[in-house]
Amino acid sequence: MFLLILLWSSFGPAATVSAARQDDPCFVDDLVAALHDATGKDGELLAGSPASFGICSESDSSSRPVLSELSVGIQRNDRRGVEVLDPAAVVLVSDEDDQESIMVTFDLPQSQLLKMKPVLVLAFKSPPTDGELGVTFSSQSLQPNTQSACISGRTLYILLTGKSSEGNVEQKWNISVQAKSPSTRENLKDVLIGGKSGSDVRLTPLLLFSAETGTDTRLVWVSRSFFQRTSLSFLCELRRFLDAGLPQQSAEPPLLRLDSLQALPPLALDLSTSESLLAEIINSSAPTIFSFSSWSSSFPVRPGQLALSPALLGELGQRLEANEQQIRELIRQGMVPQRASEKLERLRRLSAFQKQDSSAEGESQYCAFLLLKALQTVTRAYNMQRKLRAARADPSTRGPICGLGSLTVSLEKLVLGPQSADLNNCRGSCAIPLINGNNHAVLLTYHTEQGDVNERGPCCVPLAYDPLEVIDWNDEGSFLTSKPDMVAKECGCR
């Protein structure tokens, strides 16, 4: 069984689309993870899985057993036995105003794998937000010829089962897409082709092959070596861990462009990295952002590697263990969801790092280093939350006196994770007795209390900062850049 993956973005009325570069390097890995997580250990679909894959509530939905079969197979093979191949072209045919359906045509490349039973997966770049939309897909290339989907704000993918081909020949799939209710036809156009906005069509087609059983795990990797696949899977799992583990934001904070900030010269993370610098970073509690500055089809060019001394390797292991214990305690307290624990376990397996193994290879050290920085970022966020909550609940606090407060920004799209950062800010009054005041602040207070309108009173400002550390990947490798004086950690009156 294989999957044909098509990334739907904002569509125009009609266009011819060729294979385009993925703007999300974790796109396929996220899909495989979603399929893996769709069922529990008993093979039954989890509560939220049908909505995520556009499966209607009707018990006779043909997609329901397909999703179960794919999920169980991927779990059995530990997500191995999957491969991506670029198809030739995809053509979206415009619908006429007097027609109720939208016609979509897919041109598939020649492949012997097309003889196997295909599953067509339509992957939305972002889920729709307006209610639920019932949709019917009809085509001679589908089996059965007519299939349904229910699209809602939780839908990320749609599964359609297709017919196997007779031989190694080019195929053209013509699929009619129609809203079940005529009143929702315009909603369908908005979801699939962007209505009549005239926006550009951006559609990235992928062929993803998955072994149907655990006996056939043949891999035909087109452009990535084993180590490159492992590195990318690790990074994508790291992003999913950060998404699951970090505190959720109730509202979208303002956008921060990382390239607008002053930064120290970048430090290459490779076998030549200074031991003293690595020790400093390992022991730093500064929050870390994982970012892609560029993306190409060969990403990552090569897996990262580090060469730590046995002493520093042992310290890395101790730090990892301590932060893991903090994360598990947060999970036990219900502050971090249980799914973060599952992702943490997989990150440890992918890193292949063992605390007592002084002969750990360079890539294993590199992955363990990244995992530590991610764990430190999560534990720091919750420790800061506790600190702010305790300060607000202190009965000795006389009103809003000078102290740390939360200041959250969202990060640009190429950030692997976290998607936002809390940089803190200082706020509150500077009345006597001054908080962390100095002689000059006392002098200002004296002048203002004497009614001197020409002088300002002392203000609540940051006195000390942590840097914001950014680990960035591009075609040359990975680099750590420090953005100094970014995260307020101490306040005072000045």
Summary of the structure (lengths in Angstrom):
residues: 494
radius of gyration: 26.6
end to end distance: 67.4
largest distance: 93.9
contacts: 1528
relative contact order: 0.13
helix: 31%
strand: 27%
